[in-house]
Amino acid sequence: MIQVGINGYGTIGKRVADAVRAQPDMAVAGVAKTRPNFEAHRAVEEGYPLYAAIEERIDRFDEAGIDLAGTVDELVADSDVVVDATPSGVGAENKPLYEAHDTPALYQGGEDADLVEASFNARANYADAAGADHVRVVSCNTTGLSRLVAPLSETYGIEKIRATLVRRGGDPAQSGRGPINDTLPDPVTIPSHHGPDVNTIFPDLDIDTLGMKVPATLTHTHSVNVTLESDATAEGVRELLESESRIFVLPEYMDIDGSGKLKEFALDAGRPRGDLWENAVWGESITVEGDDLYLFQAIHQEADVVPENVDAVRAVLGEMDAAESRETTDEALGMGF
Ligand code: NAD
């Protein structure tokens, strides 16, 4: 069993822990937290060994009556791979800790690309992570775009992509984020940083992105225009996307008109936390006009990077090839509807 340590047990970390636990070839070595909050309480209830991320705060866990298994240093030493799911920028501060123990580390999309040897998407460049000590699983938006780009570029070739990313203001638990009552060009400069981030996965892709932020918490929504290099039909593109395990093409009859019904659908389907690990592409939106493909997709920001982290664990250790890993991950999680 691959022993996976998870440093940072928040929105992404707790989901990755559960996904790792579901895998036939992995176990959660433990999770590290900075303070004894509700998530620390849950980690213990879930049976995950809990480690203190900051040694000086051990007393606070003791006072809360939460048992610790040790400090993050011990967790890193006992792990075959660490998934760093700490807030943006903290991963970079943690890098020397992983280096000191010679433990390969996976970072999240909030870290800079130049922190790592490879940026990662399981569908697009799994093999690039083989043997790397520091790998970044790209952000939710970049993951969502990469899952589209890979099959489209393989099948039709891509001349250029223009995408407008209508981003949620914050996750449901981020009560301090906004906007509360506004629609923000964010960043107001064009292109946004998202296109260059996609280029960390597809270096030669011609892509321009525009960012916005709106008062919503459930998902991001992408409006995508892809100029293709060869002839395509809407039906052909739809069939292609339907054949991708991490893309869910929403059938018209389901009458899912937005993120609200989409999340309700995921909850009704029994998904943990109502998570949607797949890109949700509106079938009706898939349109081809001349060389141009248009579509809308929703990206559940808290969830789509979770299977990618699981695959990245195997990729760095060279445990399986890309297709086998994705299939194993998908089966263990129950991907697809
Ligand atoms: P979060 O704030 O929900 O969770 C981070 C956790 O790390 C918190 O529990 C925090 O207490 C803990 N932490 C802080 N400092 C720490 C330290 N020094 N050591 C150990 N733990 C520490 O954040 P998140 O949303 O899970 O984001 C984590 C990373 O994932 C970021 O890089 C973010 O950009 C990226 N990401 C987030 C989302 C999203 O929508 N939430 C999507 C994709 C990628």
Boltz pocket constraint, residues with backbone or C-beta under 6 A from the ligand:
constraints:
  - pocket:
      binder: B
      contacts: [[A, 7], [A, 8], [A, 9], [A, 10], [A, 11], [A, 12], [A, 13], [A, 32], [A, 33], [A, 34], [A, 35], [A, 39], [A, 53], [A, 84], [A, 85], [A, 86], [A, 87], [A, 88], [A, 89], [A, 90], [A, 108], [A, 109], [A, 110], [A, 111], [A, 138], [A, 139], [A, 140], [A, 171], [A, 301], [A, 302], [A, 305]]
      max_distance: 6.0
